[in-house]
Amino acid sequence: MLLMRIMRAIYMKIEQIKETITIVKDYPIKGIVFKDITTLLEHPEAFKSTVDIMIDKVKDLDFNRVVGVESRGFFWSGSIAYALSKSYVLARKPGKLPRKAAEKHFTLEYGTNTVHIHEDAIKKGDRVLVVDDLIATGGTAMATAELCQELGATEVHIIALIDLPKLGGSKKLADKFGEVITLIDY
């Protein structure tokens, strides 16, 4: 009975979080239905609940580094690394990292991009948690996770606030890396 009450309370919090996300049609290009999380960040309770739920969902996983994906993944990844006393690594867009960086090119649902990680940030044998805001086609998370493996990571976990399951990204990621954790589906 207690477990059911806890699960119900988490479900209610997730529904409240979802209500704070603004839907923007035709952004950044026509045909895209953008999930604007900046309005979630403007609600302190929703932001705190999001961080708390994400931490709860990953606290028992085996990882030693948190990899935050630029830029919206940074909102949660830093808090997770801090709360769980893990090393924090940035996955950035081109030209943003000052030291020698490895890179991986990938395709988005509306273009292409590249992700960079400092070459010395991931060590052989590391186990990483990749944190992003949204999984659509999975390109960004896939490129980040694969780059972590190329740098030496032996295990990769993935968490994101939002999943767009109809676009198939979370399934592709799960097929390659195991369970993908998300809080909200659209």
N, C-alpha and C positions, 0 to 999 in steps of 0.2 A: 504494500500500500504506500509506504514512504517513497519507494523508487518511482511509483507511478506519479506521485505528487511532484517529485523533483523533475521528472521528464515533462510533465505538464507545464511546470513553471518555466523551464527552458524553452519549450515550444512557444509559450506566451511572450517571452522576452524576444525570441527570434521574430515573431510576428510584429512586435513593436518596433524592432530594428528595421524590418522591411518597410514599414510605414514611413520611415524617415528618409528613405531613398527616393530621389526624384527621377522620373522617367522623362527623357528628352528625345523626341523623335527627330530623325534625320540629322543626327550629330555623331561623329564629325563629318560624315557624308550622307547623302540621301540614301534611305533604306536601312540605316543603322538605328536601332532603338537603344540609346545610351543610358546606362544606369549611373546616375550622378550621386556618388557617395559623399560629396562635399556637404550635402544637407544632413547626412547622418552625423558627420563630424561636428556640426553645429549644435547637436543635441547631446549634452554631456552624459546623460543616462544611457542613451543608445550607444554612444562611443565606448563608455565604460563596460556596458554589457557585452558588446562585441569582443573587446579585448579579453574580458573574463571568460567568456564561452570558448574563444579560441585557445586560450591557455589551458582550460580544463580539457579540451579535446586532444591536445598534444602532449600534456605533461607526462604521460606514461610511455611515450614513444622513445626509442633509442636514437638520440642524435646529440651531437656536440657543437654544431654550428647552425645558426639561423641565417638563411640567405633571403634578404628582402629585395623584392623586384621593384625597380623604379617605375613610377614614383609612388603610386598609390599603395603598393605593398609595404612601403616604409611605415605607413600609419600603424600597422599592427606588428610588423616584424621586430621593430625596436622594443616594443613593450613585451613581446614574448621572450626575446633574448634577455632582457633585463629581469623579468619576473622569474625565469628559470635558470638564471646565471649561466647563459650560453654565450659563446663567441658570436659576434654579429658581423656578417659579410654583406656588402652591397653588390647587387647586380645592376649595372648602370647602362645608360645609353652611350653611344659613341662620344668620345672626347670629354668624359666627365671624371675619369680616374687618372690620378697623377703618376702612378707607377706603371710598370709594364703589366699589360692586361691581356688575357686570352679573350677571344671573341667567338660568337656563334651567330650566324645569320638565320633568320626565320621569317615565316609568312604569317601575317595577321589576317583577320577576316576582311580588312580593308587596306591592305598594303604590305610592305616588308619592313623589317627593322633588324637591328643587331643588339645583342646583349654582351656586356663586357664584365669580367670579374678579374681583380688583381690576381696574377699568376700564383702569388705566394699566400693567398687568402684561404685556399682549400688545400689540405695536405692529404697525402696518400693514407687511406684508411678512414678518413673522416666520414661521419654520418651526418647528413644535412637535412634540414627542414626548409623547403622553399615556401615562401609566403607571398601571395599576391592578392589583389582585390577581387579579380574576376577571371573565370575560365570560360572562354568562348570556344574557339577552335583548338585551344590548348597550345598555340604556337609559342607564346612567351614563356609559359611554365616549362614546356618541353625543352626549349632551347636552354633555359637556365639550368634545368636538371641535368641535361646531357653535358653541358659545359662543366658542371660540378663533377660529373663522372670523369670527364676528360682530364680534369685537374687532379683526380685521385679519389674522389668520394666513392665509397663502396656501397652506401645505402642512401636512398633519397626518399623523403616523405614530402607530401605536398598538401598545403592547406590554402584555401581562398575563401573570402567572404561569400562570393556569389558564383553560382554555376548556371550556365546556359546549356542544359543537357541536350537540347535539340540540335545544337551545333556539334556535338560529339567530342569535344575536347577532353572532358573529364574521363570518358571511356578510353580514349587513346592513351591518356596518361596512366590510368589504372592498369591497362593492359601491359604497359611497360614497367611501371614503378610500384604497382600495388595500390592499395586504397588511397583515394583522393578525398580529403575531408573538405566539405563546404558547409556553410550555414544556411544559405538561401538559394532556392532554385527559381528561375523565371522561365 
